Amino acid sequence: QMQLMESGGGLVQPGGSLSLSCAAPGIRLTFNVAKWYRQPPGKERELVARISSDGITNYADSVKGRFTISRNNARSTVYLQMNSLEPEDTGVYYCNVEPYWGKGTLVTVSS
C-alpha cells in the first residue's frame, strides 16, 4: 500500500527553524495538489499549506511569511520550511497527496 513518509520533525526553541520533508515513492506528484496539515495537542487537524501542480501556494494566516511549501516532482518529494517557530506551531505534521497520507512527524517548539 502506497504511503507518504514525513521526516524532519523534532524539538526546537522558539524563533528556530525546521525543515520537513515528505517522500512519496511510487507516487507521481506532477499533477497533484500537495498539502501539509498539522494537529496541535488536543485540537483538530488543520490545513497549514498547499501547493498546486503548477506551483501556486496557499498558507494558513497563522503561518504566512514564516512557512514555505515547495515540491520536487522529479524526486516525488514535498517540503515545508518553517522559520520563526512559535510554541503555537507545536503539533504532529502530516503530508497529504490525495488519497494518500503519511503517519506524521512531531514538531515541538519549546524553550
BAFI-3210 file (N, C-alpha, C; in Angstrom, 3 decimals, decimal comma, padded with zeros to 6 digits):
// residues 111
n [1|2|3|4|5|6|7|8|9|10|11|12|13|14|15|16|17|18|19|20|21|22|23|24|25|26|27|28|29|30|31|32|33|34|35|36|37|38|39|40|41|42|43|44|45|46|47|48|49|50|51|52|53|54|55|56|57|58|59|60|61|62|63|64|65|66|67|68|69|70|71|72|73|74|75|76|77|78|79|80|81|82|83|84|85|86|87|88|89|90|91|92|93|94|95|96|97|98|99|100|101|102|103|104|105|106|107|108|109|110|111]
n.u [000,850|000,625|002,215|002,794|005,786|006,805|009,433|011,898|010,920|011,047|012,508|012,599|013,749|011,799|011,610|013,370|014,184|012,867|013,003|010,806|010,259|008,555|008,292|007,295|007,334|006,956|004,675|003,278|003,767|003,329|000,876|-000,674|-002,189|-000,439|-000,353|000,238|-000,692|-001,461|-001,734|-002,392|-001,753|-004,558|-006,300|-008,108|-007,180|-005,563|-005,318|-002,229|-000,557|-000,618|000,210|-000,123|-000,304|001,002|002,596|001,478|000,960|-000,614|-001,370|-002,107|-003,338|-001,972|000,617|001,678|004,302|006,181|006,379|007,245|006,156|007,179|008,013|009,431|009,047|010,379|011,765|009,716|008,918|007,846|008,183|008,427|009,417|010,059|010,190|011,070|009,751|007,045|005,679|003,019|003,069|003,522|002,905|001,628|002,719|001,397|001,625|-000,130|-001,253|-003,740|-005,107|-003,547|-001,877|000,591|002,150|002,797|004,879|006,404|006,484|007,924|007,880|009,602|011,034]
n.v [-001,184|002,140|004,893|008,028|009,510|011,276|013,378|014,994|016,333|017,478|018,752|022,164|025,447|028,409|030,719|029,380|027,156|024,607|021,985|020,202|017,127|015,282|012,263|010,531|007,808|006,079|007,421|009,572|012,919|014,994|015,987|016,567|018,102|019,058|018,926|020,220|019,424|020,053|018,878|020,197|019,564|018,144|019,368|019,843|018,570|020,759|022,676|023,680|024,467|024,529|023,330|023,739|021,821|023,364|024,920|026,982|028,507|028,355|029,528|029,029|031,694|031,948|031,097|032,456|034,069|032,920|030,161|027,983|026,213|023,708|021,815|018,928|017,457|015,562|014,128|013,197|014,474|016,544|019,612|021,426|024,335|025,788|028,664|031,025|029,839|029,233|028,543|027,862|026,521|023,926|020,465|017,520|016,985|016,456|015,064|015,296|013,921|013,495|010,250|009,816|009,628|010,513|009,183|011,117|013,617|014,704|017,958|020,017|022,981|024,632|026,147]
n.w [000,000|-000,947|000,639|002,187|003,488|006,133|007,428|009,539|011,744|015,215|018,289|018,941|019,747|020,510|017,813|016,270|013,458|011,295|008,882|007,038|005,324|002,790|001,513|-001,366|-002,545|-005,572|-006,237|-008,510|-008,479|-010,151|-011,231|-009,067|-006,206|-003,346|000,189|003,470|006,700|010,165|013,549|016,484|020,006|021,538|019,797|016,656|013,400|011,119|008,097|006,843|004,696|001,108|-002,171|-005,580|-008,666|-010,521|-008,992|-007,472|-004,372|-001,132|002,141|005,634|007,639|010,025|009,572|007,475|005,777|007,365|006,930|004,213|001,482|-000,809|-003,780|-005,345|-008,117|-009,650|-007,774|-006,308|-003,895|-001,241|000,481|003,593|004,777|007,807|009,580|012,204|014,388|016,642|019,926|019,507|017,126|017,633|017,203|015,487|012,290|009,108|005,865|002,794|-000,168|-002,136|-002,712|-000,460|002,717|005,183|008,199|009,922|011,546|014,505|015,747|018,064|019,737|022,009|024,916]
ca.u [000,000|001,427|002,080|003,731|006,673|007,312|010,628|012,426|010,385|011,926|012,374|013,302|013,408|011,079|012,452|014,190|013,698|012,889|012,641|010,128|010,209|007,519|008,653|006,147|007,879|005,985|003,512|003,595|003,250|003,301|-000,442|-001,433|-002,031|000,173|-000,725|000,715|-001,617|-000,911|-002,703|-001,855|-002,255|-005,921|-007,075|-008,359|-006,216|-005,798|-004,502|-001,164|-000,097|-000,877|000,883|-000,796|000,571|001,813|003,426|000,782|000,938|-001,536|-000,982|-002,955|-002,927|-001,087|001,985|002,107|005,530|007,134|006,488|007,303|005,956|007,765|007,931|010,356|008,285|011,295|012,123|008,469|009,090|007,264|008,924|007,862|010,422|009,392|011,082|010,486|008,765|006,400|005,110|001,721|003,303|003,687|001,888|002,037|002,589|001,063|001,647|-001,284|-001,437|-004,910|-005,764|-002,521|-001,457|001,678|001,837|003,052|006,136|006,118|007,241|007,731|008,566|009,610|012,318]
ca.v [000,000|003,340|005,786|009,126|009,378|012,556|013,377|016,320|016,912|017,440|019,796|023,394|026,587|029,490|031,503|028,484|026,669|023,182|021,686|018,920|016,519|014,275|011,428|009,837|006,841|005,381|008,280|010,691|014,156|016,056|016,583|016,527|019,108|018,530|019,738|019,941|019,675|019,808|018,675|020,583|018,709|018,387|020,127|019,163|018,754|021,978|022,852|024,659|024,986|023,679|023,750|023,135|021,129|024,351|025,667|028,041|028,161|028,997|029,287|029,485|033,027|031,846|030,746|033,279|034,816|032,123|028,825|027,900|024,875|023,556|020,439|018,454|016,370|014,517|013,316|012,831|014,958|017,836|020,170|022,540|025,074|026,507|029,622|031,836|028,952|029,665|027,404|027,503|025,663|022,557|019,522|016,489|017,500|015,399|015,342|014,739|013,972|012,626|009,903|009,281|010,360|009,959|008,921|012,342|013,848|015,592|019,195|020,604|024,266|024,891|026,542]
ca.w [000,000|-001,015|001,780|002,251|004,641|006,608|008,269|009,841|012,962|016,378|019,302|018,567|020,597|019,828|016,931|015,469|012,168|010,955|007,507|006,917|004,001|002,588|000,384|-001,944|-003,501|-006,397|-006,490|-009,392|-007,898|-011,152|-011,479|-007,828|-005,166|-002,129|001,352|004,822|007,789|011,497|014,612|017,784|021,099|021,984|018,817|015,397|012,332|010,354|006,907|007,035|003,408|-000,049|-003,392|-006,723|-009,613|-011,225|-008,062|-006,734|-002,949|-000,207|003,527|006,725|008,084|011,181|009,184|006,340|005,992|008,166|006,351|002,755|000,923|-002,139|-004,251|-006,369|-008,740|-010,117|-006,602|-005,604|-002,530|-000,888|001,605|004,345|005,527|008,881|010,246|013,287|015,005|017,884|020,666|018,914|015,966|018,116|016,768|014,542|010,926|008,164|004,438|002,091|-001,618|-002,203|-001,455|000,427|003,909|005,965|009,607|010,666|012,252|015,630|015,903|019,379|019,880|023,447|025,493]
c.u [000,885|001,164|003,133|004,558|007,251|008,580|011,027|011,882|011,386|011,604|013,210|012,855|012,602|012,034|013,320|013,506|013,754|012,498|012,066|010,177|009,115|007,881|007,434|006,631|006,789|004,750|003,944|002,950|002,889|001,954|-001,308|-001,170|-001,432|-000,110|000,035|-000,384|-000,839|-002,051|-002,057|-002,419|-003,661|-006,798|-007,268|-007,248|-006,584|-004,848|-003,488|-000,760|-000,455|-000,111|000,256|000,222|001,463|002,518|002,775|000,604|-000,111|-001,167|-002,079|-002,438|-001,873|000,370|002,510|003,344|006,576|007,401|006,522|007,147|006,560|007,697|009,024|009,699|009,190|011,695|010,900|008,533|008,473|007,958|008,095|008,981|009,714|010,410|010,319|009,410|008,305|005,854|003,770|001,868|003,495|002,550|002,484|001,719|002,424|001,154|000,460|-001,172|-002,544|-004,704|-004,800|-002,190|-000,213|001,236|002,146|004,425|005,888|007,066|006,902|008,559|008,470|011,002|012,654]
c.v [001,233|004,237|006,870|008,996|010,734|012,357|014,823|016,968|016,825|018,557|021,007|024,515|027,614|030,380|030,661|028,048|025,149|023,046|020,287|018,436|015,473|013,499|010,631|008,825|006,136|006,184|009,428|011,957|015,210|016,757|016,654|017,731|018,434|019,487|019,285|020,338|019,558|019,614|019,022|019,669|019,105|019,144|019,316|019,457|019,993|022,053|023,964|025,296|023,999|024,237|022,999|022,486|022,114|025,313|026,811|027,606|028,954|028,604|029,701|030,839|032,955|031,559|031,581|034,092|034,051|030,746|028,924|026,454|024,846|022,088|020,169|017,238|015,228|013,575|012,867|013,238|016,345|018,319|021,233|023,157|025,945|027,379|030,386|031,048|029,476|028,439|026,938|026,652|024,201|021,668|018,431|017,005|016,333|015,929|014,642|014,995|012,970|011,445|009,455|010,238|009,708|009,740|010,118|012,395|014,930|016,779|019,781|021,876|024,676|025,312|025,665]
c.w [000,000|000,178|001,677|003,525|004,996|007,430|008,543|011,088|014,111|017,343|018,895|019,491|019,821|019,029|016,020|014,186|012,095|009,501|007,448|005,473|003,971|001,330|-000,066|-002,975|-004,283|-006,731|-007,385|-008,844|-008,940|-011,270|-010,237|-006,941|-003,935|-000,977|002,588|005,807|009,098|012,490|015,933|018,870|021,512|021,010|017,538|014,382|011,510|009,164|007,142|005,708|002,303|-001,236|-004,552|-007,655|-010,369|-010,281|-007,328|-005,283|-002,180|001,214|004,488|007,202|009,190|010,808|008,024|006,692|006,784|007,553|004,824|002,319|-000,477|-002,519|-005,269|-006,998|-009,180|-008,982|-005,818|-004,138|-002,380|000,386|002,325|005,173|006,536|009,615|011,330|014,025|016,361|018,610|020,084|017,661|016,357|017,650|015,904|013,143|009,955|006,734|003,784|000,603|-001,889|-003,146|-000,350|001,585|004,488|007,398|010,495|011,309|013,304|015,633|017,260|019,483|021,345|023,891|026,681]
res [q|m|q|l|m|e|s|g|g|g|l|v|q|p|g|g|s|l|s|l|s|c|a|a|p|g|i|r|l|t|f|n|v|a|k|w|y|r|q|p|p|g|k|e|r|e|l|v|a|r|i|s|s|d|g|i|t|n|y|a|d|s|v|k|g|r|f|t|i|s|r|n|n|a|r|s|t|v|y|l|q|m|n|s|l|e|p|e|d|t|g|v|y|y|c|n|v|e|p|y|w|g|k|g|t|l|v|t|v|s|s]
***
